[in-house]
Amino acid sequence: MLLRSAYLAQPGQGVIADAGIQVTDGIIRSVGSFAEVQAKFPADAVTDFGAAVIIPGLINAHCHLELSLLQDRLLKEPDFAAWIKAQIEARKTWNKNTYRGSLIKGLEASVRAGTTTLVDISSQHIIDPLLACPIRIIECFETFALDP
């Protein structure tokens, strides 16, 4: 498969205009100008993204997927301690299925955003949706106490 876009951003290497990317079995095999890449793989079908800019996958180095259902609900808390107390209160009625649904919502949003790697901090040990997701995931277990 040959991808074409107006631009391809390569960190540390600049931007390629009228870019081509050849992909086989999900692995990038060649990157360069569209003309160069197409010359190497003339039989490949082309998907043209037009004026788009293709960028490397995004990395989320710290997230709490299991809290995704709380998105936009706790933004007005005055400080970190108040925010922690509010999110604990909001989750008092949650069960394993609620946490699972929240985690899946976070995974779906991450995939849509172009995330390719994330570090999830979790207290629930819900692993199966992580294993089924195409994103590279590092799972960390969080221990937290309000009263040391």
N, C-alpha and C positions, 0 to 999 in steps of 0.2 A: 504494500500500500504506500502510495506517495502522497504526502500532505504538502499543500502549498499555502502560503500566506504572504501578505504584504511585508511583514517583518517577523524576524525571529530574534528574541533577546537571549544573548548568551552571557551570563555573568562573568565578568573578567575578560571577555573576548569581544564585547561590543554587540552591534546589531547587524543582522544580515537583511538586506532589502530583497524583495522578491525571493523569499526563502523556500527551500525544499527540504523535507525530512522523509527519509525512507524508513518504514517500519515493517518488520516481519515478525509474526507471532508475538506481538507486544514489545518487541525489542527494537530500539532505534539503531539502525545499521549505518545510516549516512546522513550528514547534515551539511548544507551549503547553499549556494544559490540554486534556485529551482532548475535552471538550465544544466548545471553541473550534476545534480542528483538525478534528474530525469535521464541524462545521457548514460548514467551508470545502470539505471533500471528502467529502460524504455517500455517494457511490457507491463509495468505496474499501473493499476488504476489510480487516478488522481482524485483526491478530495480537495477542492479549492475553498479556502476559508475567506477569500476576498481580502478586504482591508484589515483583517484581524492581525493582532500581534500575538504570536505564540510565545509563552514564557515557560520557564521550568516549573515543575510542580511546587506547590507551596508546602511549607513545613510549619506545623503548629506545635511549638515546643512545650506547651503547658495548657491543657484543657481538662474540663470535668464533664465528659459526655453525659454522665448520669444526671446532670443538673440542667440539661437542655430545655426541659419543660418550664423552667423558671426564667427563661430568657425574657428580658424586658419587664419582669415583674418586680425586681428588687433593686432597681437602679437608683432609687431616691434615698437610700439609707445614708445617714450622715458620716459614718466612719466604718472601718473594717469590722470591728466588733459587733456593731449594730447589724451590718449586712450578714455576718455569720449567724447571729441569733435569728434574723428574719428568715434565712433560707432553711435553718433547722426547723423552725416553726412551720414553714410552708410544707415541709416534707413529712410531718408527723403522721399523716394519714396514708402515706405512700406504702405500697407493698412491692414485692419483687417484680410484678408485671408492670407497675407504673415506672419503676426504675428502668426496666428493660425497654419500654416504649420511649422513655426520655433519652436513653443511650442511642437507640436506633434513630431517633430524630436528629441527634447530634451527628451521627455518622453520615446520614443522608445529606445534611447541610454541608458537611466537610467535603464529601465527594462532589457536590454541585459547585463548591467554591474552588475546586481545583487542588485540594490538599492531597498530597501523595504520601506524607509521613506525619504522624502525630504522636505526642506523648500524652496519654490519658491518665489522670490521677483519679482513682476510684476507691470507694469504700464498700462496694457491693459484690465484687467478684463475679460479674456477669460476663462470661467470656465468649459464648457461642456466636453472638452477633459480630464480635471483633474478628473471629476466625473466618467468617463468611465475607468480610468486607475486603475490597480490593486495595485499601490503604495499608501501608506499612504502619504498624502500631506497636508502641512500647507501652505496656500497662504497668502502672505503679500503684501500690496499695497505700492509701492515705490513712494515717492515724492522727486524730486530732482531739484535743480536749480543751474545753473552755476554762476549766479549773485545774491548773497544774498542781 
